[in-house]
């Protein structure tokens, strides 16, 4: 399991952000993603992924959203900050 603390550290390392900045960006992303999925909206995070809500259930103190996630092949980020093919 990848815990949030480890996730934040890895995002900070890969992006060059400081951990507090990475934490705020991740929290904002998770808020927007959660709200969108609860509204029944598909998240098209191209070229990496597409997350489609399939079913929603009220679980008392939480909402359970079952999703279908389609992941594309991992794209490598070049040193120049642009997208590069895995061969580069």
N, C-alpha and C positions, 0 to 999 in steps of 0.2 A: 504494500500500500504506500502510495506517495502522499505524505502528510502535507498540510498547508504550509508549515514552516519550511520544509524541504522544497516545496514547489516555489515559494517566494524566493528562496536563496538561488534556485536554478534560473528563474526568470531574471533576477537581478544580475547574475553572472553572464547570462547570454545577451542581455540587452544593454549592459553597462549602467543600468540604473542603480541607485542606492536602494538598500532593502526597504526603507520606509516608503520610497516612491514606488517601488515594485508592488508593495503591499496595497497601497492606495489604488494603483491601476488594476490589480487583480480583483480587489473588492468591488470596484466600479464595474468591471467586466462581469463578475458573478451576479451583481445586482441586476444589470441590464439583461443578462441571459436568463436569469430566474423569472423576471417579470415577463419577458417575451414568451417563454415556454408556458407560463401560467395562463397567458392570454391566448395560447394555442398557435402562436406564431412559429414558423420554421426559421431557424437561424442559418443563413447561407454565408458561411465563413470561408469563402473561396480564396485561394485555391486549396485550402487545407481540409475543410470539413463542412458537412451539412448536418444539422441537428433538427430532427422533426419530432414534435410531440405526437404520441400515438394515443395515449390514454391518461386521464387525470383522475385521481382519487383523493378525497379528503380523509386525512388520517388524524383527525382531532387537532393537534397542535402543529400540523404540517400538511403540506400538499405534496402528494407523491405524483410525479410526472414520469410516465414511462416513455422513453424516447427511442427513436431509430437514429443511429449515428453512422454516417457514411464518411470514412476517412480516405483521403487521397494519399498517394505515395508521398513520403516525406520530401519536402523541398529544402534544399540547402540554401542558406543565406550567405551571399558572397561577402568578402571583406569590404566592398564598396557600399554595402547596405542594400543592394538590390537582390533580386532573386537570381539564382544561378542553377544550372543543371547539376545533378549529382556527380557528373563526370568532371566538373570544373574544380 
